[in-house]
Amino acid sequence: MKSKSITILFCFIFLFISSTLIAQEDFEDDTDDSGAPAAPIDGFIIVSLVAGSAFGYQKLKSKK
């Protein structure tokens, strides 16, 4: 029971710490950022989420 409560505590701590992170500072008003390339996030994000979920489910199932 103690390890489960510690795990839940760390999950909440990391959840609230990550909400205050800033990815990039703001540009100055005179900066031209219209030519910046877009982030290369494509269809593989769905495949990664499914694979990660399956791996996590398998690990949790094998623990019991």
Residue, then its C-alpha position, 0 to 999 in steps of 0.5 A: m500500500k505504501s508503494k502505491s501511495i508513493t507512486i500516486l504522489f509522484c504522478f501528481i507531482f510530475l503532473f503539476i510540475s510539467s504544467t509550468l514548463i515553457a517550451q520556447e520564449d516569446f519572440e521580439d515584436d520585430t522578429d520575422d518567424s513566418g519562414a520557420p518550418a512546421a514541427p514534423i509531427d505526422g501519423f506516426i504519433i498514433v502508432s506510437l501511442v498504440a504501441g506504448s499502450a500495448f506495452g504498458y498493458q502487457k507489463l501491468k498484466s505480467k506483474k500480477 
